Amino acid sequence: MKIMNNRKRKQNKNLKPSYCVFVEGKTEKTYLKEFKCYELNNKINMDIYSQLKSCDVLCSNKNSVDDVIKTLREAEQKGYDKVFYVFDKDVLLAQDNNTPKGKQKPSEKLKVMKEKLENTTILENSPCFELWLLLHFIFTTRSFNNCDDVMNELKKYDNSYKKGNAIYQEYMDKLGFAIKNAEKLDREETESKAQIYKIIKELLIKTNS
């Protein structure tokens, strides 16, 4: 994967802040690209990559966790102000249960990854990104069994939702409500998380400061 080199930007403090974000797939990437277009007003550079998928990285019997650590470290060294890796936990939980005895579980690989990366913030959507979208409509501490359960709940409020579609503009007027809900959820003792809000909140603060 080719990552843009921003090392030279460190030589000029007047250049705009620069972020690198790795997400699961097309839906999250499309959402963040729209967020960047509508909210950042060209004040912040945000490079978004979707090639690193938690299932490929953490659920393989190969040592692919080393590959993702290498890629994230490369991103750290390119001069970005911050690197984020956002993953969906639903696949990892299922794979934990199916991991053969004696093999390292995906959740254990994730722990290793967090210990080895000093300058990358790893964020969890549990069970999946769609929980973040649901929080635009309601606050809930419900522990969903899987992403299908979240999708069914989300469609009570947005029955036209489909993965991969451009949706940010439809949700943007509820963004503040969603951030408050996600922050509150993060403080609760529940498996459900929508930590992608941390990127959204930080970039909004940076843009408006």
C-alpha positions in Angstrom: 0.0 0.0 0.0 1.4 3.4 -1.0 1.0 6.0 1.8 1.5 9.7 1.1 4.7 11.1 2.5 4.1 14.1 4.7 7.5 14.2 6.4 8.4 17.6 4.8 5.3 19.2 6.3 7.0 19.0 9.7 9.5 21.6 8.4 6.8 24.2 8.1 4.6 24.6 11.2 2.2 26.8 9.2 1.0 23.9 7.1 -2.4 22.5 7.9 -2.7 19.5 10.3 -2.5 16.1 8.6 -4.2 12.8 9.6 -4.1 9.3 8.3 -7.1 7.0 8.9 -7.4 3.3 8.2 -11.0 1.9 8.2 -12.7 -1.4 7.5 -14.2 -0.9 4.1 -16.2 1.1 1.6 -19.0 2.3 3.9 -16.7 3.9 6.4 -14.4 5.3 3.8 -17.3 6.9 1.9 -18.7 8.4 5.1 -15.3 9.9 6.1 -14.7 11.3 2.6 -18.1 13.0 2.7 -17.3 14.3 6.3 -14.0 15.7 5.0 -15.8 17.4 2.1 -18.6 18.9 4.1 -16.9 19.8 7.4 -13.1 20.2 7.2 -13.2 23.2 4.8 -9.8 22.3 3.4 -8.3 23.3 6.8 -7.1 19.7 7.6 -5.6 17.0 5.4 -7.1 13.6 6.0 -5.9 10.6 4.0 -8.3 7.6 4.2 -7.4 4.0 3.5 -9.6 1.0 3.6 -7.2 -1.8 2.6 -6.5 -2.9 6.2 -9.4 -5.1 7.3 -9.5 -6.5 10.8 -10.7 -9.9 9.6 -7.9 -10.3 7.1 -5.3 -9.0 9.6 -6.4 -10.6 12.8 -8.4 -13.7 11.8 -5.8 -15.3 9.5 -3.6 -18.1 10.8 -0.7 -16.3 9.0 1.4 -13.7 10.8 -0.5 -10.9 9.0 -0.7 -8.9 12.3 3.0 -8.1 11.7 2.1 -6.8 8.2 -0.5 -4.4 9.6 1.8 -3.2 12.3 4.4 -2.6 9.6 2.0 -0.6 7.5 0.8 1.5 10.5 4.4 2.2 11.6 5.1 3.4 8.0 2.2 5.7 8.3 3.5 7.0 11.7 6.8 7.8 10.0 5.3 9.8 7.1 4.9 12.9 9.2 1.2 12.7 10.0 0.1 14.5 13.1 -1.9 11.4 14.0 -2.7 7.9 12.7 -6.0 6.1 13.4 -6.9 2.5 12.9 -10.7 1.9 13.2 -12.0 -1.7 13.3 -15.3 -3.5 13.6 -15.4 -6.0 16.4 -18.2 -8.3 15.2 -16.0 -10.5 12.9 -13.3 -10.7 15.6 -15.7 -12.0 18.2 -17.0 -14.7 15.9 -13.5 -15.7 14.9 -12.4 -15.9 18.5 -15.0 -18.6 19.1 -13.8 -20.5 16.0 -10.1 -20.3 16.6 -8.5 -23.8 16.9 -7.1 -24.7 20.2 -3.5 -23.7 20.6 -3.8 -20.9 18.0 -3.6 -17.2 18.9 -7.1 -15.6 19.0 -7.8 -12.4 17.0 -8.4 -10.5 20.3 -5.0 -11.6 21.5 -3.4 -10.4 18.3 -5.2 -7.1 18.7 -3.7 -6.7 22.2 -0.2 -7.3 20.7 -0.9 -4.7 18.1 -1.9 -2.1 20.6 1.3 -2.8 22.6 3.6 -2.4 19.6 2.2 0.8 18.1 3.0 3.9 20.1 1.7 6.7 17.9 -1.4 5.0 16.4 -4.8 5.3 18.0 -6.8 2.1 17.6 -10.6 2.7 17.8 -13.3 0.1 18.1 -16.8 0.0 16.6 -18.6 -2.9 18.3 -20.2 -4.7 16.8 -19.9 -2.5 13.7 -19.9 0.9 12.1 -23.7 1.0 11.8 -24.0 1.4 15.6 -22.4 4.9 15.1 -25.2 5.7 12.6 -27.9 4.4 14.9 -26.6 6.8 17.6 -27.7 9.6 15.3 -31.3 8.7 16.2 -31.3 7.2 19.7 -29.0 6.5 22.7 -28.8 2.8 23.5 -26.6 0.6 25.7 -27.9 -2.6 24.1 -25.4 -5.3 23.4 -26.1 -6.4 19.9 -25.4 -10.0 18.8 -24.1 -9.0 15.4 -24.2 -6.3 12.8 -27.4 -7.6 11.3 -29.1 -6.8 14.6 -27.8 -3.3 14.4 -28.9 -2.9 10.8 -32.4 -4.1 11.6 -32.6 -1.5 14.4 -31.1 1.3 12.2 -33.7 0.6 9.5 -36.5 1.5 11.9 -35.2 5.1 11.5 -33.6 4.9 8.1 -35.3 2.2 6.0 -33.4 3.2 2.9 -29.9 2.6 4.4 -27.6 0.4 2.4 -23.9 -0.4 3.0 -21.6 1.6 0.8 -24.0 4.3 -0.1 -23.2 8.0 0.4 -25.1 8.9 3.5 -23.2 11.7 5.4 -25.4 14.5 4.1 -28.5 12.8 5.3 -27.1 12.4 8.8 -25.1 15.5 9.3 -27.8 17.6 11.1 -27.8 14.9 13.8 -24.0 14.8 14.2 -23.8 16.6 17.5 -26.4 14.3 19.1 -24.5 11.2 17.8 -21.2 12.4 19.3 -22.9 13.0 22.7 -24.4 9.6 22.6 -21.2 7.9 21.5 -19.2 9.6 24.3 -21.9 8.5 26.9 -21.8 5.0 25.5 -18.0 4.9 25.9 -18.4 5.5 29.6 -21.0 2.7 30.0 -20.2 -0.9 31.0 -21.3 -2.5 27.8 -19.7 -4.3 24.8 -21.2 -1.7 22.4 -18.8 1.0 21.2 -18.8 3.6 18.5 -15.4 5.1 19.0 -15.1 6.5 15.5 -16.7 9.5 17.1 -13.3 10.4 18.5 -11.9 11.1 15.0 -15.0 13.2 14.1 -14.9 15.2 17.3 -11.2 15.9 17.2 -11.3 17.0 13.6 -14.3 19.3 14.2 -12.5 21.0 17.1 -9.3 21.4 15.0 -11.3 22.9 12.1 -13.1 25.4 14.3 -10.2 26.4 16.5 
